[in-house]
Amino acid sequence: MTEPIYKICTAAEWREAQAAGRYAGSAVDLRDGFIHFSTAAQVQETAARHFAGQADLVLIAVDPGGLGGALKWEPSRGGVLFPHLYGDLAMAAVLSVAPLPLGNDGLHAFPEDLAP
């Protein structure tokens, strides 16, 4: 298995995904035609850029090996490669789901294994 990749979404979106048995993506993902993921090295910047100040988020760790050919690594910020999933996220590929609360400093408090 390679290193996990990460998806940030609202807790409500994740509850809907669990009820449906799959995650089709956020409104931004649906607009762009793929589900945006980040690596461990990228996820904190993703949170700061795209989810600043948002509460009630979850951090989903995903096994990229379980996504098959639908996972593509494509350039984004400054040419850095980001994982994009062209299809729904199957629950079988999800390794863990953790709350992503806002800290007293207004930044998201990541699990210790992802702390800088």
MMTF fields as JSON, N, C-alpha, C and O atoms, coordinates in Angstrom:
{
  "mmtfVersion": "1.0.0",
  "mmtfProducer": "UNKNOWN",
  "numBonds": 463,
  "numAtoms": 464,
  "numGroups": 116,
  "numChains": 1,
  "numModels": 1,
  "chainsPerModel": [1],
  "groupsPerChain": [116],
  "chainIdList": ["A"],
  "bondAtomList": [4, 2, 8, 6, 12, 10, 16, 14, 20, 18, 24, 22, 28, 26, 32, 30, 36, 34, 40, 38, 44, 42, 48, 46, 52, 50, 56, 54, 60, 58, 64, 62, 68, 66, 72, 70, 76, 74, 80, 78, 84, 82, 88, 86, 92, 90, 96, 94, 100, 98, 104, 102, 108, 106, 112, 110, 116, 114, 120, 118, 124, 122, 128, 126, 132, 130, 136, 134, 140, 138, 144, 142, 148, 146, 152, 150, 156, 154, 160, 158, 164, 162, 168, 166, 172, 170, 176, 174, 180, 178, 184, 182, 188, 186, 192, 190, 196, 194, 200, 198, 204, 202, 208, 206, 212, 210, 216, 214, 220, 218, 224, 222, 228, 226, 232, 230, 236, 234, 240, 238, 244, 242, 248, 246, 252, 250, 256, 254, 260, 258, 264, 262, 268, 266, 272, 270, 276, 274, 280, 278, 284, 282, 288, 286, 292, 290, 296, 294, 300, 298, 304, 302, 308, 306, 312, 310, 316, 314, 320, 318, 324, 322, 328, 326, 332, 330, 336, 334, 340, 338, 344, 342, 348, 346, 352, 350, 356, 354, 360, 358, 364, 362, 368, 366, 372, 370, 376, 374, 380, 378, 384, 382, 388, 386, 392, 390, 396, 394, 400, 398, 404, 402, 408, 406, 412, 410, 416, 414, 420, 418, 424, 422, 428, 426, 432, 430, 436, 434, 440, 438, 444, 442, 448, 446, 452, 450, 456, 454, 460, 458],
  "bondOrderList": [1, 1, 1, 1, 1, 1, 1, 1, 1, 1, 1, 1, 1, 1, 1, 1, 1, 1, 1, 1, 1, 1, 1, 1, 1, 1, 1, 1, 1, 1, 1, 1, 1, 1, 1, 1, 1, 1, 1, 1, 1, 1, 1, 1, 1, 1, 1, 1, 1, 1, 1, 1, 1, 1, 1, 1, 1, 1, 1, 1, 1, 1, 1, 1, 1, 1, 1, 1, 1, 1, 1, 1, 1, 1, 1, 1, 1, 1, 1, 1, 1, 1, 1, 1, 1, 1, 1, 1, 1, 1, 1, 1, 1, 1, 1, 1, 1, 1, 1, 1, 1, 1, 1, 1, 1, 1, 1, 1, 1, 1, 1, 1, 1, 1, 1],
  "groupList": [{"groupName": "MET", "atomNameList": ["N", "CA", "C", "O"], "elementList": ["N", "C", "C", "O"], "formalChargeList": [0, 0, 0, 0], "bondAtomList": [1, 0, 2, 1, 3, 2], "bondOrderList": [1, 1, 2], "singleLetterCode": "M", "chemCompType": "L-PEPTIDE LINKING"}, {"groupName": "THR", "atomNameList": ["N", "CA", "C", "O"], "elementList": ["N", "C", "C", "O"], "formalChargeList": [0, 0, 0, 0], "bondAtomList": [1, 0, 2, 1, 3, 2], "bondOrderList": [1, 1, 2], "singleLetterCode": "T", "chemCompType": "L-PEPTIDE LINKING"}, {"groupName": "GLU", "atomNameList": ["N", "CA", "C", "O"], "elementList": ["N", "C", "C", "O"], "formalChargeList": [0, 0, 0, 0], "bondAtomList": [1, 0, 2, 1, 3, 2], "bondOrderList": [1, 1, 2], "singleLetterCode": "E", "chemCompType": "L-PEPTIDE LINKING"}, {"groupName": "PRO", "atomNameList": ["N", "CA", "C", "O"], "elementList": ["N", "C", "C", "O"], "formalChargeList": [0, 0, 0, 0], "bondAtomList": [1, 0, 2, 1, 3, 2], "bondOrderList": [1, 1, 2], "singleLetterCode": "P", "chemCompType": "L-PEPTIDE LINKING"}, {"groupName": "ILE", "atomNameList": ["N", "CA", "C", "O"], "elementList": ["N", "C", "C", "O"], "formalChargeList": [0, 0, 0, 0], "bondAtomList": [1, 0, 2, 1, 3, 2], "bondOrderList": [1, 1, 2], "singleLetterCode": "I", "chemCompType": "L-PEPTIDE LINKING"}, {"groupName": "TYR", "atomNameList": ["N", "CA", "C", "O"], "elementList": ["N", "C", "C", "O"], "formalChargeList": [0, 0, 0, 0], "bondAtomList": [1, 0, 2, 1, 3, 2], "bondOrderList": [1, 1, 2], "singleLetterCode": "Y", "chemCompType": "L-PEPTIDE LINKING"}, {"groupName": "LYS", "atomNameList": ["N", "CA", "C", "O"], "elementList": ["N", "C", "C", "O"], "formalChargeList": [0, 0, 0, 0], "bondAtomList": [1, 0, 2, 1, 3, 2], "bondOrderList": [1, 1, 2], "singleLetterCode": "K", "chemCompType": "L-PEPTIDE LINKING"}, {"groupName": "CYS", "atomNameList": ["N", "CA", "C", "O"], "elementList": ["N", "C", "C", "O"], "formalChargeList": [0, 0, 0, 0], "bondAtomList": [1, 0, 2, 1, 3, 2], "bondOrderList": [1, 1, 2], "singleLetterCode": "C", "chemCompType": "L-PEPTIDE LINKING"}, {"groupName": "ALA", "atomNameList": ["N", "CA", "C", "O"], "elementList": ["N", "C", "C", "O"], "formalChargeList": [0, 0, 0, 0], "bondAtomList": [1, 0, 2, 1, 3, 2], "bondOrderList": [1, 1, 2], "singleLetterCode": "A", "chemCompType": "L-PEPTIDE LINKING"}, {"groupName": "TRP", "atomNameList": ["N", "CA", "C", "O"], "elementList": ["N", "C", "C", "O"], "formalChargeList": [0, 0, 0, 0], "bondAtomList": [1, 0, 2, 1, 3, 2], "bondOrderList": [1, 1, 2], "singleLetterCode": "W", "chemCompType": "L-PEPTIDE LINKING"}, {"groupName": "ARG", "atomNameList": ["N", "CA", "C", "O"], "elementList": ["N", "C", "C", "O"], "formalChargeList": [0, 0, 0, 0], "bondAtomList": [1, 0, 2, 1, 3, 2], "bondOrderList": [1, 1, 2], "singleLetterCode": "R", "chemCompType": "L-PEPTIDE LINKING"}, {"groupName": "GLN", "atomNameList": ["N", "CA", "C", "O"], "elementList": ["N", "C", "C", "O"], "formalChargeList": [0, 0, 0, 0], "bondAtomList": [1, 0, 2, 1, 3, 2], "bondOrderList": [1, 1, 2], "singleLetterCode": "Q", "chemCompType": "L-PEPTIDE LINKING"}, {"groupName": "GLY", "atomNameList": ["N", "CA", "C", "O"], "elementList": ["N", "C", "C", "O"], "formalChargeList": [0, 0, 0, 0], "bondAtomList": [1, 0, 2, 1, 3, 2], "bondOrderList": [1, 1, 2], "singleLetterCode": "G", "chemCompType": "PEPTIDE LINKING"}, {"groupName": "SER", "atomNameList": ["N", "CA", "C", "O"], "elementList": ["N", "C", "C", "O"], "formalChargeList": [0, 0, 0, 0], "bondAtomList": [1, 0, 2, 1, 3, 2], "bondOrderList": [1, 1, 2], "singleLetterCode": "S", "chemCompType": "L-PEPTIDE LINKING"}, {"groupName": "VAL", "atomNameList": ["N", "CA", "C", "O"], "elementList": ["N", "C", "C", "O"], "formalChargeList": [0, 0, 0, 0], "bondAtomList": [1, 0, 2, 1, 3, 2], "bondOrderList": [1, 1, 2], "singleLetterCode": "V", "chemCompType": "L-PEPTIDE LINKING"}, {"groupName": "ASP", "atomNameList": ["N", "CA", "C", "O"], "elementList": ["N", "C", "C", "O"], "formalChargeList": [0, 0, 0, 0], "bondAtomList": [1, 0, 2, 1, 3, 2], "bondOrderList": [1, 1, 2], "singleLetterCode": "D", "chemCompType": "L-PEPTIDE LINKING"}, {"groupName": "LEU", "atomNameList": ["N", "CA", "C", "O"], "elementList": ["N", "C", "C", "O"], "formalChargeList": [0, 0, 0, 0], "bondAtomList": [1, 0, 2, 1, 3, 2], "bondOrderList": [1, 1, 2], "singleLetterCode": "L", "chemCompType": "L-PEPTIDE LINKING"}, {"groupName": "PHE", "atomNameList": ["N", "CA", "C", "O"], "elementList": ["N", "C", "C", "O"], "formalChargeList": [0, 0, 0, 0], "bondAtomList": [1, 0, 2, 1, 3, 2], "bondOrderList": [1, 1, 2], "singleLetterCode": "F", "chemCompType": "L-PEPTIDE LINKING"}, {"groupName": "HIS", "atomNameList": ["N", "CA", "C", "O"], "elementList": ["N", "C", "C", "O"], "formalChargeList": [0, 0, 0, 0], "bondAtomList": [1, 0, 2, 1, 3, 2], "bondOrderList": [1, 1, 2], "singleLetterCode": "H", "chemCompType": "L-PEPTIDE LINKING"}, {"groupName": "ASN", "atomNameList": ["N", "CA", "C", "O"], "elementList": ["N", "C", "C", "O"], "formalChargeList": [0, 0, 0, 0], "bondAtomList": [1, 0, 2, 1, 3, 2], "bondOrderList": [1, 1, 2], "singleLetterCode": "N", "chemCompType": "L-PEPTIDE LINKING"}],
  "groupTypeList": [0, 1, 2, 3, 4, 5, 6, 4, 7, 1, 8, 8, 2, 9, 10, 2, 8, 11, 8, 8, 12, 10, 5, 8, 12, 13, 8, 14, 15, 16, 10, 15, 12, 17, 4, 18, 17, 13, 1, 8, 8, 11, 14, 11, 2, 1, 8, 8, 10, 18, 17, 8, 12, 11, 8, 15, 16, 14, 16, 4, 8, 14, 15, 3, 12, 12, 16, 12, 12, 8, 16, 6, 9, 2, 3, 13, 10, 12, 12, 14, 16, 17, 3, 18, 16, 5, 12, 15, 16, 8, 0, 8, 8, 14, 16, 13, 14, 8, 3, 16, 3, 16, 12, 19, 15, 12, 16, 18, 8, 17, 3, 2, 15, 16, 8, 3],
  "groupIdList": [1, 2, 3, 4, 5, 6, 7, 8, 9, 10, 11, 12, 13, 14, 15, 16, 17, 18, 19, 20, 21, 22, 23, 24, 25, 26, 27, 28, 29, 30, 31, 32, 33, 34, 35, 36, 37, 38, 39, 40, 41, 42, 43, 44, 45, 46, 47, 48, 49, 50, 51, 52, 53, 54, 55, 56, 57, 58, 59, 60, 61, 62, 63, 64, 65, 66, 67, 68, 69, 70, 71, 72, 73, 74, 75, 76, 77, 78, 79, 80, 81, 82, 83, 84, 85, 86, 87, 88, 89, 90, 91, 92, 93, 94, 95, 96, 97, 98, 99, 100, 101, 102, 103, 104, 105, 106, 107, 108, 109, 110, 111, 112, 113, 114, 115, 116],
  "secStructList": [7, 7, 7, 7, 3, 3, 3, 3, 3, 3, 2, 2, 2, 2, 2, 2, 2, 2, 2, 2, 6, 3, 3, 7, 7, 7, 2, 2, 2, 2, 2, 2, 6, 1, 3, 3, 7, 5, 7, 6, 6, 6, 2, 2, 2, 2, 2, 2, 2, 2, 1, 6, 6, 7, 7, 1, 3, 3, 3, 3, 3, 3, 7, 4, 4, 4, 1, 4, 4, 4, 3, 3, 3, 3, 3, 7, 4, 4, 4, 7, 3, 3, 3, 3, 3, 1, 1, 7, 3, 3, 4, 4, 4, 3, 3, 3, 3, 3, 3, 3, 7, 5, 7, 6, 6, 1, 1, 5, 7, 7, 7, 4, 4, 4, 7, 7],
  "xCoordList": [0.839, 0.0, 0.881, 1.902, 0.483, 1.179, 0.584, -0.356, 1.139, 0.646, -0.799, -1.2, -1.578, -2.964, -3.036, -2.107, -4.155, -4.485, -5.685, -6.356, -5.959, -6.944, -7.965, -7.659, -9.184, -10.293, -10.878, -11.109, -11.115, -11.809, -13.212, -13.378, -14.206, -15.575, -16.366, -15.888, -17.569, -18.408, -18.91, -19.031, -19.194, -19.742, -21.082, -21.396, -21.867, -23.161, -22.97, -23.684, -22.007, -21.728, -21.314, -21.719, -20.507, -20.034, -21.174, -21.239, -22.073, -23.234, -24.072, -24.538, -24.27, -25.013, -24.297, -24.934, -22.974, -22.193, -22.329, -22.481, -22.275, -22.415, -23.787, -23.905, -24.815, -26.165, -26.29, -26.995, -25.596, -25.646, -24.708, -24.868, -23.726, -22.755, -21.619, -20.823, -21.541, -20.469, -20.423, -21.415, -19.271, -19.127, -18.906, -17.906, -19.84, -19.763, -18.987, -18.637, -18.713, -17.934, -18.733, -19.961, -17.997, -18.591, -19.088, -18.903, -19.711, -20.155, -18.973, -19.098, -17.836, -16.633, -16.145, -15.777, -16.144, -15.73, -16.642, -16.171, -17.945, -18.898, -18.704, -18.794, -18.439, -18.185, -16.927, -16.904, -15.879, -14.599, -14.531, -13.642, -15.448, -15.49, -14.634, -14.445, -14.112, -13.322, -13.325, -13.602, -13.013, -12.918, -11.49, -10.538, -11.352, -10.041, -9.549, -10.285, -8.324, -7.657, -6.347, -5.897, -5.747, -4.438, -3.593, -4.118, -2.276, -1.363, -1.235, -1.758, -0.545, -0.301, 0.444, 0.182, 1.358, 2.137, 1.316, 1.69, 0.217, -0.591, -1.851, -2.387, -2.336, -3.686, -3.862, -4.946, -2.846, -3.013, -3.134, -3.921, -2.373, -2.512, -3.876, -4.488, -4.346, -5.681, -6.731, -7.621, -6.626, -7.582, -7.519, -8.555, -6.315, -6.148, -6.675, -7.275, -6.462, -6.87, -8.361, -8.996, -8.903, -10.253, -11.317, -12.513, -10.878, -11.825, -11.582, -12.009, -10.906, -10.548, -11.773, -12.774, -11.673, -12.723, -13.952, -14.877, -13.987, -15.168, -15.107, -14.102, -16.194, -16.318, -17.097, -17.573, -17.215, -17.997, -17.48, -18.251, -16.149, -15.518, -14.994, -14.772, -14.802, -14.151, -12.974, -12.951, -12.004, -10.823, -10.906, -10.909, -10.973, -11.122, -9.793, -9.259, -9.258, -8.037, -8.449, -9.311, -7.818, -8.2, -6.985, -5.904, -7.164, -6.126, -6.134, -7.074, -5.104, -5.112, -5.062, -5.507, -4.525, -4.461, -5.829, -5.977, -6.831, -8.183, -9.001, -10.192, -8.368, -9.122, -8.901, -9.608, -7.934, -7.701, -7.317, -6.74, -7.646, -7.279, -8.038, -7.702, -9.064, -9.829, -9.05, -9.414, -7.962, -7.136, -6.026, -5.243, -5.986, -4.957, -4.19, -4.772, -2.89, -2.049, -1.819, -1.188, -2.348, -2.327, -1.781, -1.943, -1.126, -0.561, -1.644, -2.677, -1.374, -2.276, -1.417, -0.672, -1.511, -0.756, 0.706, 1.464, 1.1, 2.509, 3.085, 4.293, 2.239, 2.725, 2.879, 3.277, 2.573, 2.665, 1.557, 0.428, 1.882, 0.897, -0.049, 0.37, -1.339, -2.384, -3.173, -3.335, -3.673, -4.505, -5.944, -6.57, -6.446, -7.82, -8.504, -7.943, -9.712, -10.458, -11.579, -12.485, -11.509, -12.532, -13.558, -13.533, -14.439, -15.464, -15.818, -15.267, -16.728, -17.151, -16.129, -15.422, -16.063, -15.225, -16.008, -17.042, -15.508, -16.132, -15.755, -14.611, -16.695, -16.454, -15.364, -14.694, -15.178, -14.164, -12.747, -11.843, -12.538, -11.207, -10.923, -9.794, -11.927, -11.77, -11.085, -11.542, -9.982, -9.226, -9.719, -9.805, -10.044, -10.52, -11.2, -10.98, -12.028, -12.692, -12.526, -12.856, -12.012, -11.78, -12.344, -12.334, -12.836, -13.268, -12.082, -10.937, -12.369, -11.328, -11.779, -12.228, -11.648, -12.163, -11.269, -10.103, -11.856, -11.084, -10.439, -11.087, -9.153, -8.462, -8.723, -9.375, -8.216, -8.372, -7.74, -8.13, -6.767, -6.098, -6.859, -6.417, -8.008, -8.802, -8.363, -8.965, -7.31, -6.83, -7.367, -7.702, -7.447, -7.937, -6.91, -5.707, -7.405, -6.563, -6.499, -7.451, -5.369, -5.178, -4.749, -4.169, -5.025, -4.525, -3.005, -2.322, -2.495, -1.059, -0.171, 0.896, -0.593, 0.262, 0.351, 1.176, -0.482, -0.424, -0.001, 0.034, 0.319, 0.732, 2.105, 2.947, 2.323, 3.629, 4.759, 5.913],
  "yCoordList": [-1.187, 0.0, 1.246, 1.297, 2.233, 3.507, 4.369, 3.956, 5.558, 6.456, 6.861, 7.003, 7.046, 7.48, 8.854, 9.657, 9.098, 10.425, 10.901, 10.1, 12.207, 12.787, 13.639, 14.315, 13.583, 14.404, 15.134, 14.534, 16.422, 17.213, 17.489, 17.896, 17.262, 17.607, 17.919, 17.709, 18.416, 18.697, 17.388, 16.373, 17.443, 16.262, 15.872, 14.687, 16.861, 16.572, 15.84, 14.879, 16.291, 15.603, 14.166, 13.257, 13.957, 12.607, 11.716, 10.542, 12.264, 11.473, 11.052, 9.914, 11.956, 11.621, 10.519, 9.604, 10.613, 9.602, 8.239, 7.222, 8.222, 6.955, 6.34, 5.129, 7.172, 6.677, 6.123, 5.141, 6.764, 6.333, 5.164, 4.469, 4.946, 3.88, 4.269, 3.422, 5.56, 6.063, 7.576, 8.204, 8.163, 9.617, 10.11, 9.772, 10.907, 11.414, 12.724, 13.164, 13.355, 14.584, 15.787, 15.755, 16.853, 18.124, 18.871, 18.41, 20.009, 20.836, 21.221, 21.225, 21.543, 21.888, 20.679, 20.806, 19.504, 18.284, 18.016, 17.719, 18.125, 17.866, 18.867, 18.495, 20.131, 21.154, 20.827, 20.985, 20.372, 20.113, 18.752, 18.525, 17.858, 16.558, 15.485, 14.413, 15.759, 14.775, 15.151, 16.295, 14.174, 14.423, 14.84, 14.13, 15.995, 16.528, 15.823, 15.709, 15.359, 14.798, 15.544, 16.29, 15.332, 15.884, 14.798, 13.855, 14.937, 14.062, 14.581, 15.646, 13.833, 14.28, 15.608, 16.453, 15.802, 17.038, 18.218, 19.368, 17.96, 19.017, 19.379, 20.471, 18.498, 18.636, 19.854, 20.436, 20.25, 21.42, 22.704, 23.586, 22.814, 23.981, 23.968, 25.02, 22.802, 22.688, 23.209, 23.967, 22.805, 23.274, 24.79, 25.451, 25.342, 26.786, 27.562, 28.624, 27.05, 27.753, 27.64, 28.61, 26.461, 26.183, 25.997, 25.979, 25.861, 25.614, 26.533, 26.221, 27.651, 28.562, 28.964, 29.429, 28.777, 29.191, 28.304, 28.568, 27.258, 26.382, 25.343, 24.659, 25.25, 24.238, 23.038, 23.059, 22.009, 20.82, 20.107, 19.691, 19.981, 19.263, 17.914, 17.708, 17.005, 15.728, 15.545, 16.079, 14.778, 14.423, 12.935, 12.106, 12.608, 11.222, 10.731, 11.303, 9.677, 9.037, 7.896, 7.083, 7.854, 6.903, 6.135, 6.703, 4.851, 4.003, 4.208, 3.778, 4.86, 5.098, 3.807, 3.775, 2.749, 1.467, 0.872, 0.024, 1.304, 0.792, 1.567, 1.305, 2.535, 3.386, 3.036, 3.538, 2.187, 1.732, 2.842, 3.856, 2.634, 3.551, 4.862, 5.766, 4.988, 6.237, 7.329, 8.502, 6.951, 7.936, 8.413, 7.622, 9.715, 10.341, 11.362, 12.058, 11.452, 12.458, 13.562, 13.35, 14.752, 15.847, 17.119, 17.352, 17.949, 19.199, 20.183, 20.323, 20.853, 21.897, 23.063, 23.622, 23.446, 24.583, 24.552, 23.686, 25.495, 25.599, 24.358, 24.131, 23.551, 22.35, 21.138, 20.075, 21.267, 20.143, 19.143, 19.534, 17.86, 16.821, 16.591, 16.445, 16.563, 16.276, 15.068, 14.875, 14.241, 13.102, 13.542, 14.236, 13.124, 13.415, 12.097, 11.269, 11.905, 10.674, 10.954, 11.739, 10.306, 10.438, 9.324, 8.308, 9.536, 8.563, 8.732, 9.595, 7.916, 7.983, 7.313, 6.392, 7.785, 7.161, 6.025, 6.247, 4.817, 3.644, 3.593, 3.868, 3.25, 3.186, 2.173, 2.32, 1.154, 0.136, 0.715, 0.141, 1.836, 2.443, 3.391, 3.855, 3.678, 4.613, 3.896, 2.854, 4.483, 3.926, 4.454, 3.709, 5.748, 6.352, 7.679, 8.292, 8.106, 9.405, 10.037, 9.422, 11.269, 11.957, 13.364, 13.982, 13.88, 15.271, 16.187, 15.86, 17.318, 18.307, 19.644, 20.544, 19.752, 20.937, 22.155, 22.05, 23.305, 24.547, 24.699, 24.505, 25.049, 25.307, 26.727, 27.512, 27.05, 28.392, 29.457, 30.623, 29.06, 29.994, 30.195, 30.951, 29.516, 29.64, 28.719, 28.707, 27.942, 26.969, 25.591, 25.318, 24.733, 23.384, 22.578, 22.664, 21.808, 20.973, 19.578, 18.804, 19.267, 17.977, 16.912, 17.234, 15.649, 14.558, 14.646, 15.175, 14.125, 14.238, 13.706, 14.264, 12.636, 12.06, 12.958, 12.708, 13.993, 14.935, 16.342, 17.275, 16.475, 17.788, 18.137, 17.262, 19.436, 19.833, 19.629, 19.91],
  "zCoordList": [0.0, 0.0, 0.0, 0.687, -0.764, -0.742, 0.376, 1.056, 0.555, 1.596, 1.324, 0.169, 2.383, 2.192, 1.529, 1.613, 0.876, 0.38, 1.182, 1.833, 1.138, 2.048, 1.314, 0.332, 1.822, 1.341, 2.536, 3.586, 2.377, 3.387, 2.846, 1.696, 3.685, 3.304, 4.554, 5.668, 4.374, 5.537, 6.129, 5.442, 7.41, 8.077, 7.457, 7.353, 7.047, 6.413, 5.087, 4.801, 4.272, 3.003, 3.266, 2.541, 4.304, 4.591, 5.078, 4.712, 5.9, 6.335, 5.131, 5.073, 4.17, 2.948, 2.169, 1.648, 2.096, 1.378, 2.046, 1.369, 3.361, 4.077, 3.823, 3.635, 3.819, 3.565, 2.147, 1.918, 1.192, -0.21, -0.497, -1.5, 0.384, 0.174, -0.755, -1.16, -1.094, -1.957, -1.83, -1.457, -2.139, -2.096, -3.517, -4.151, -4.011, -5.388, -5.474, -6.57, -4.324, -4.322, -3.869, -3.787, -3.576, -3.169, -4.405, -5.531, -4.194, -5.325, -6.211, -7.436, -5.612, -6.385, -7.181, -8.348, -6.545, -7.246, -8.439, -9.536, -8.215, -9.297, -10.438, -11.608, -10.105, -11.129, -11.93, -13.151, -11.238, -11.894, -12.592, -13.412, -12.281, -12.95, -12.3, -12.874, -11.107, -10.369, -8.894, -8.534, -8.045, -6.608, -6.296, -6.62, -5.665, -5.272, -4.009, -3.029, -4.037, -2.864, -2.658, -3.528, -1.501, -1.181, -0.544, 0.048, -0.668, 0.059, 1.487, 1.817, 2.322, 3.696, 3.707, 4.562, 2.781, 2.714, 2.204, 2.434, 1.523, 0.891, 1.667, 1.48, 2.529, 3.069, 3.974, 4.0, 4.705, 5.575, 4.751, 5.095, 3.681, 2.806, 2.117, 1.935, 1.74, 1.15, 2.126, 1.741, 3.375, 4.386, 4.525, 4.583, 4.578, 4.751, 3.547, 3.713, 2.348, 1.127, 0.824, 0.41, 1.033, 0.549, 1.638, 1.345, 2.891, 3.978, 5.175, 6.286, 4.963, 6.054, 6.866, 6.321, 8.176, 9.08, 9.111, 9.878, 8.297, 8.242, 9.356, 9.545, 10.074, 11.131, 10.582, 9.447, 11.397, 11.072, 9.818, 8.954, 9.75, 8.646, 9.132, 10.326, 8.182, 8.474, 7.526, 6.417, 7.992, 7.219, 6.919, 7.828, 5.643, 5.207, 4.662, 3.711, 5.258, 4.768, 3.841, 4.176, 2.675, 1.633, 1.146, 0.99, 0.909, 0.33, -1.179, -1.849, -1.733, -3.177, -3.989, -5.136, -3.399, -4.09, -4.353, -5.233, -3.602, -3.782, -4.797, -4.964, -5.488, -6.411, -7.876, -8.75, -8.143, -9.511, -10.47, -10.075, -11.736, -12.801, -12.801, -13.566, -11.952, -11.884, -11.164, -11.243, -10.449, -9.75, -10.684, -11.21, -10.869, -11.722, -10.898, -10.066, -11.126, -10.482, -11.505, -12.54, -11.192, -12.162, -11.536, -10.338, -12.361, -11.836, -11.421, -12.076, -10.316, -9.834, -9.396, -10.201, -8.103, -7.583, -7.995, -7.556, -8.834, -9.202, -9.849, -9.785, -10.472, -11.147, -10.253, -10.729, -8.963, -8.034, -8.358, -8.656, -8.299, -8.611, -7.438, -6.289, -7.768, -6.787, -7.268, -8.473, -6.326, -6.707, -6.995, -6.195, -8.146, -8.567, -8.908, -9.626, -8.395, -8.65, -9.627, -9.346, -10.777, -11.811, -11.624, -12.318, -10.691, -10.344, -8.881, -8.198, -8.405, -7.016, -6.11, -6.521, -4.882, -3.865, -3.22, -2.59, -3.384, -2.765, -1.29, -0.929, -0.455, 0.989, 1.337, 2.36, 0.507, 0.778, 0.754, 1.362, 0.066, -0.007, 1.162, 1.319, 1.974, 3.098, 4.263, 4.732, 4.712, 5.832, 7.171, 8.147, 7.215, 8.459, 8.161, 7.116, 9.101, 9.038, 10.414, 11.428, 10.448, 11.718, 11.651, 10.586, 12.769, 12.791, 12.49, 12.802, 11.891, 11.588, 12.199, 11.49, 13.53, 14.214, 14.022, 13.643, 14.297, 14.313, 15.684, 16.712, 15.687, 16.937, 17.416, 16.727, 18.59, 19.147, 18.26, 18.312, 17.448, 16.542, 15.232, 14.367, 15.082, 13.866, 12.747, 11.673, 12.994, 12.004, 12.351, 13.504, 11.358, 11.596, 12.389, 12.144, 13.327, 14.182, 13.574, 13.666, 12.954, 12.291, 13.285, 14.322, 12.988, 13.825, 13.958, 13.081, 15.055, 15.345, 14.233, 13.979, 13.564, 12.526, 11.286, 10.408, 11.203, 10.089, 10.534, 9.731, 11.817, 12.332, 11.773, 11.574, 11.52, 10.939, 11.915, 11.591]
}
